[in-house]
Amino acid sequence: MRAAVYYSNRDVRVVDMPRPAIGVGECLVKVRASGICGSDVMEWYRKPKAPLVLGHEIAAEVAVLGAGVTQVAVGDRVFVSHHVPCGECRYCRAGHETVCDTLRTTNFDPGGFAEFVRVPAINMAHGLYRLPAEVSDEQAVFIEPLACVSRGQRLVGVPAGGTVLVVGSGIGGLLHIRLAKALGAGKVIAPDIVDYRKQAAMRSGADVVVDGREDVPAHVKSANGDRFADLVITCTGAPGAIAQGLASVDRGGKVLFFAPTDPTATVELPFNTLWREEITMTSSYGGAPVDIRAAIELLRSGKVRVDDLVTHRLPLERAGEGFRLVASAQDSIKVILRP
């Protein structure tokens, strides 16, 4: 089979490799569409592990069943979660499934930038979902990122009628804008430094879009009746942007850290201000099974639309071009590979 092997953002090689052999309780799926995630182009994270086949945002079709598999049939359209929790450890029982040791060590074989993927038995048990007829292959590519977004907003709670500041309008930020509006946010303000993404934020339903290079807190107060935002969601790891978010949260408000920084970056906290104004800060990472189910339903019902976020559809042979588009973060939103 053909697969795209990652060495760096500018070195992605499409090669032939053996089709994975499956065992008891496993299945082989044929990848129909696979999205390139922003995390796929974080070289500080990916290059030390290279070479490897990436890709975790997949829509697939069941091709071969292993012995004992009964929950799906050949030909079923499915979404497969690459990281799955055990559901039994102290973290899972406390609702922190995404810090489960099992979740952090599971994956499918190889990544989704390949023609076929082996789904291990544990992923079959905790991470295989039939796709509703209403959810297309391209929409299914958004299940994983939307699940991450859904988890974050579930943890902090979107204030009904309140003001949400979404810092950064990459794919995560745009999904946050759309979900916040769907959940009843009164006003969404979206700063970014790239014109292409600012336009996408406006199309996504942001009420106010501002240039992130300007005084974002001042823009928030001006657009919000001389008040800061009830909820701030930082969808970029740029320390300056995170600082702007921290300076834009209202008294008694919340800050959700949704994106990582570079590993050597530092972010200064205005500690006394955050303490005195009773600011709640938290983070979210990944999506648990409950979030994946929520994302599928959001897509099935049309409450969160995503079709217009697909900017590039490329064959697997052009995977290198797709990685360069996503890494440049200038004129693309969601890049999909079609093996």
Phi and psi in degrees as a GROMACS rama.xvg file:
@    title "Ramachandran Plot"
@    xaxis  label "Phi"
@    yaxis  label "Psi"
@TYPE xy
-95.272  143.458  ARG-2
-149.681  150.234  ALA-3
-97.1189  116.4  ALA-4
-100.142  125.769  VAL-5
-91.1357  128.041  TYR-6
-113.809  -38.1539  TYR-7
-163.558  175.248  SER-8
-62.2339  -23.2588  ASN-9
-110.533  12.184  ARG-10
-141.972  87.3601  ASP-11
-122.121  119.358  VAL-12
-112.657  126.451  ARG-13
-89.2603  120.565  VAL-14
-132.352  167.84  VAL-15
-93.0881  136.865  ASP-16
-144.885  160.536  MET-17
-64.0941  143.697  PRO-18
-68.6472  134.557  ARG-19
-61.3005  140.467  PRO-20
-88.4984  138.979  ALA-21
-105.341  156.741  ILE-22
-117.89  -165.837  GLY-23
-62.2296  133.6  VAL-24
77.5495  6.51606  GLY-25
-111.162  173.321  GLU-26
-147.69  162.361  CYS-27
-110.258  129.594  LEU-28
-116.195  146.818  VAL-29
-95.0968  123.327  LYS-30
-75.0253  126.79  VAL-31
-99.9896  -31.0595  ARG-32
-159.028  143.619  ALA-33
-144.989  124.144  SER-34
-89.9559  144.988  GLY-35
-88.7634  119.476  ILE-36
-89.6789  154.345  CYS-37
-59.4354  -30.9825  GLY-38
-69.1222  -21.6511  SER-39
-68.3318  -20.9959  ASP-40
-108.568  14.253  VAL-41
-81.8429  93.2348  MET-42
-62.3661  -34.124  GLU-43
-60.8339  -24.3603  TRP-44
-95.5857  -37.741  TYR-45
-88.8061  -42.277  ARG-46
-60.6217  -38.1727  LYS-47
-62.586  -20.7165  PRO-48
-98.3628  -5.1872  LYS-49
-70.9337  154.578  ALA-50
-82.1579  146.747  PRO-51
-158.737  159.876  LEU-52
-97.3242  114.897  VAL-53
-90.6165  -171.544  LEU-54
108.912  110.126  GLY-55
-131.354  1.60583  HIS-56
-105.521  84.1401  GLU-57
-122.189  146.992  ILE-58
-112.989  133.717  ALA-59
-142.728  172.447  ALA-60
-128.972  131.766  GLU-61
-64.8142  124.821  VAL-62
-107.092  -43.0963  ALA-63
-141.232  138.235  VAL-64
-105.5  137.002  LEU-65
-82.2803  168.785  GLY-66
-59.711  136.654  ALA-67
87.3447  -3.4232  GLY-68
-83.7883  123.16  VAL-69
-127.516  -13.0931  THR-70
-78.4863  -14.4498  GLN-71
-138.445  164.167  VAL-72
-124.727  157.555  ALA-73
-57.1634  132.824  VAL-74
98.133  -14.8161  GLY-75
-64.1971  137.926  ASP-76
-85.0985  132.763  ARG-77
-140.439  157.674  VAL-78
-109.351  137.394  PHE-79
-119.533  125.628  VAL-80
-83.8255  129.201  SER-81
-76.7535  -37.7661  HIS-82
-108.216  128.001  HIS-83
-130.414  142.411  VAL-84
-84.8775  163.838  PRO-85
-77.5176  -29.2885  CYS-86
81.6776  0.597079  GLY-87
-125.821  -20.3986  GLU-88
-73.9822  173.582  CYS-89
-61.7894  -32.1568  ARG-90
-71.6137  -44.9906  TYR-91
-61.7018  -43.704  CYS-92
-64.6697  -25.8912  ARG-93
-89.2614  2.36013  ALA-94
86.0554  12.174  GLY-95
-108.342  53.3693  HIS-96
-59.7151  -28.8722  GLU-97
-79.9452  -0.829318  THR-98
-110.52  11.3143  VAL-99
-64.1025  138.143  CYS-100
-60.2352  -37.8153  ASP-101
-64.0287  -43.9037  THR-102
-59.2852  -36.6035  LEU-103
-81.3773  -2.72814  ARG-104
-122.466  -1.36652  THR-105
-95.7654  156.138  THR-106
-170.312  165.318  ASN-107
-96.8912  177.164  PHE-108
-131.421  118.51  ASP-109
-80.7271  -145.149  PRO-110
-75.7345  177.402  GLY-111
-76.2023  -4.13412  GLY-112
-89.1778  56.3382  PHE-113
-150.239  164.084  ALA-114
-72.3179  -34.5563  GLU-115
-134.183  150.723  PHE-116
-134.462  134.401  VAL-117
-85.9181  129.814  ARG-118
-102.493  109.234  VAL-119
-61.7676  161.922  PRO-120
-58.9835  -39.2431  ALA-121
-67.4907  -35.4825  ILE-122
-69.7606  -34.771  ASN-123
-59.5008  -40.8686  MET-124
-75.6427  -34.671  ALA-125
-122.314  1.85415  HIS-126
-147.402  22.6855  GLY-127
-113.886  125.593  LEU-128
-132.436  127.466  TYR-129
-67.5423  140.888  ARG-130
-88.7886  130.344  LEU-131
-63.04  153.237  PRO-132
-59.9566  -28.5068  ALA-133
-74.1199  -12.6677  GLU-134
-103.22  114.643  VAL-135
-74.8975  169.214  SER-136
-58.5482  -44.6511  ASP-137
-66.6757  -37.8812  GLU-138
-65.4664  -35.5973  GLN-139
-64.5917  -25.0724  ALA-140
-59.4133  -24.686  VAL-141
-89.2032  -2.52169  PHE-142
-59.678  -48.4534  ILE-143
-65.2752  -50.1106  GLU-144
-65.0383  -35.4666  PRO-145
-69.1461  -33.0257  LEU-146
-63.3142  -40.2503  ALA-147
-61.4441  -43.4675  CYS-148
-66.0491  -44.6045  VAL-149
-60.0879  -41.0099  SER-150
-61.3358  -46.8905  ARG-151
-58.7079  -46.2692  GLY-152
-72.3915  -29.491  GLN-153
-66.037  -38.8651  ARG-154
-68.2901  -38.185  LEU-155
-95.4865  -26.3854  VAL-156
79.1408  119.241  GLY-157
-82.6835  123.239  VAL-158
-69.4646  120.734  PRO-159
-60.828  122.786  ALA-160
76.3094  -0.430698  GLY-161
-86.6959  -177.817  GLY-162
-106.852  129.295  THR-163
-117.609  129.138  VAL-164
-103.82  118.876  LEU-165
-108.256  109.073  VAL-166
-91.6596  109.545  VAL-167
103.419  124.864  GLY-168
-116.35  44.9562  SER-169
-74.8115  -166.251  GLY-170
-61.9248  -39.5037  ILE-171
-63.0816  -45.5997  GLY-172
-62.7076  -41.9286  GLY-173
-65.0569  -38.383  LEU-174
-68.8659  -35.7089  LEU-175
-62.6093  -42.2681  HIS-176
-59.0978  -48.6757  ILE-177
-66.7788  -41.4572  ARG-178
-70.735  -40.6299  LEU-179
-58.6487  -42.849  ALA-180
-64.8037  -41.5476  LYS-181
-64.4375  -29.0611  ALA-182
-91.5635  5.40765  LEU-183
102.704  13.0778  GLY-184
-59.8339  138.874  ALA-185
-77.2837  -38.3054  GLY-186
-146.467  135.552  LYS-187
-120.34  127.694  VAL-188
-113.319  133.468  ILE-189
-132.369  106.635  ALA-190
-91.9842  143.466  PRO-191
-157.309  163.628  ASP-192
-104.619  -5.2958  ILE-193
-106.805  123.328  VAL-194
-57.1707  -40.7234  ASP-195
-58.4134  -41.4832  TYR-196
-77.4115  -31.1302  ARG-197
-63.5181  -40.2782  LYS-198
-64.7772  -39.3497  GLN-199
-64.8253  -36.1535  ALA-200
-63.881  -40.8214  ALA-201
-64.0106  -42.8358  MET-202
-66.227  -24.195  ARG-203
-82.1661  -4.92063  SER-204
109.323  4.53192  GLY-205
-61.6485  135.767  ALA-206
-79.8091  -31.6212  ASP-207
-137.074  128.952  VAL-208
-120.128  128.567  VAL-209
-127.527  161.794  VAL-210
-79.9879  122.081  ASP-211
-66.6142  -11.5303  GLY-212
-83.8734  -8.77199  ARG-213
-92.9682  -171.673  GLU-214
-80.4004  89.7662  ASP-215
-61.9995  -46.7176  VAL-216
-56.1437  -39.2572  PRO-217
-64.8961  -40.7005  ALA-218
-63.2599  -39.0385  HIS-219
-62.9635  -47.5513  VAL-220
-63.3344  -39.8744  LYS-221
-64.1785  -38.118  SER-222
-85.0152  -9.02684  ALA-223
-125.935  33.9298  ASN-224
64.111  40.4901  GLY-225
65.4054  25.4634  ASP-226
-122.998  153.311  ARG-227
-83.4575  -175.482  PHE-228
-83.8885  145.588  ALA-229
-70.9742  -33.9988  ASP-230
-137.756  131.728  LEU-231
-116.827  129.827  VAL-232
-120.537  116.557  ILE-233
-94.0947  116.391  THR-234
-112.221  25.5842  CYS-235
-142.806  149.454  THR-236
-93.0106  5.91053  GLY-237
-66.4963  119.143  ALA-238
-54.9194  -37.9816  PRO-239
-63.6287  -39.1882  GLY-240
-68.9093  -38.7536  ALA-241
-62.8821  -41.1703  ILE-242
-61.8765  -39.3818  ALA-243
-63.4198  -39.287  GLN-244
-62.7799  -44.1887  GLY-245
-62.975  -30.0008  LEU-246
-84.0514  -0.705822  ALA-247
-114.992  8.40455  SER-248
-95.1805  137.992  VAL-249
-76.9698  163.24  ASP-250
-55.4938  132.743  ARG-251
75.9794  7.43423  GLY-252
-86.3266  -175.276  GLY-253
-129.013  149.937  LYS-254
-125.827  127.607  VAL-255
-109.717  118.219  LEU-256
-87.7964  111.448  PHE-257
-106.709  -20.9244  PHE-258
-123.142  148.797  ALA-259
-83.7597  160.235  PRO-260
-93.9984  174.725  THR-261
-61.1584  149.225  ASP-262
-61.5333  -23.5949  PRO-263
-96.4371  -1.72188  THR-264
-74.4227  150.863  ALA-265
-126.076  147.279  THR-266
-125.534  122.656  VAL-267
-80.9818  136.278  GLU-268
-105.583  129.658  LEU-269
-76.2366  75.7235  PRO-270
-58.4849  -48.1341  PHE-271
-62.2991  -38.4684  ASN-272
-64.7923  -46.0632  THR-273
-62.4574  -38.5886  LEU-274
-67.5364  -48.6964  TRP-275
-66.7548  -33.3604  ARG-276
-92.977  8.20485  GLU-277
54.4828  53.0911  GLU-278
-87.3051  130.194  ILE-279
-95.3847  125.425  THR-280
-119.428  135.336  MET-281
-149.723  174.134  THR-282
-133.361  163.925  SER-283
-141.333  145.447  SER-284
-136.985  126.389  TYR-285
68.6973  -168  GLY-286
-136.92  138.926  GLY-287
-91.6365  170.243  ALA-288
-52.5978  -38.9154  PRO-289
-63.113  -33.83  VAL-290
-74.5705  -35.6604  ASP-291
-65.0248  -43.4286  ILE-292
-62.2255  -38.97  ARG-293
-64.3544  -41.0199  ALA-294
-64.4471  -42.1187  ALA-295
-60.7315  -41.535  ILE-296
-69.6016  -37.0665  GLU-297
-61.5742  -38.5631  LEU-298
-74.0138  -43.5446  LEU-299
-60.9548  -42.0796  ARG-300
-79.0033  -14.6237  SER-301
80.0487  9.44645  GLY-302
-66.1765  -30.5396  LYS-303
-122.475  115.261  VAL-304
-92.9249  144.758  ARG-305
-135.754  -10.8822  VAL-306
-53.9035  -38.8277  ASP-307
-76.0576  -5.8079  ASP-308
-85.0285  -12.3518  LEU-309
-79.7142  114.428  VAL-310
-104.639  -22.498  THR-311
-142.308  134.38  HIS-312
-123.438  115.785  ARG-313
-127.06  147.429  LEU-314
-71.0243  162.194  PRO-315
-57.1753  -33.8955  LEU-316
-61.0085  -20.2317  GLU-317
-104.511  26.5886  ARG-318
-58.0013  -39.2098  ALA-319
-58.8823  -41.5082  GLY-320
-62.3387  -41.3772  GLU-321
-62.2115  -41.7933  GLY-322
-64.2867  -39.7254  PHE-323
-65.7514  -38.2892  ARG-324
-61.1759  -46.842  LEU-325
-69.042  -39.2942  VAL-326
-66.1566  -34.1291  ALA-327
-72.54  -28.5053  SER-328
53.6075  41.5532  ALA-329
-117.7  -47.5569  GLN-330
-135.675  38.935  ASP-331
-146.355  155.911  SER-332
-116.973  -77.8976  ILE-333
-113.079  122.296  LYS-334
-104.16  125.566  VAL-335
-114.877  133.48  ILE-336
-99.9291  140.119  LEU-337
-119.211  90.0864  ARG-338
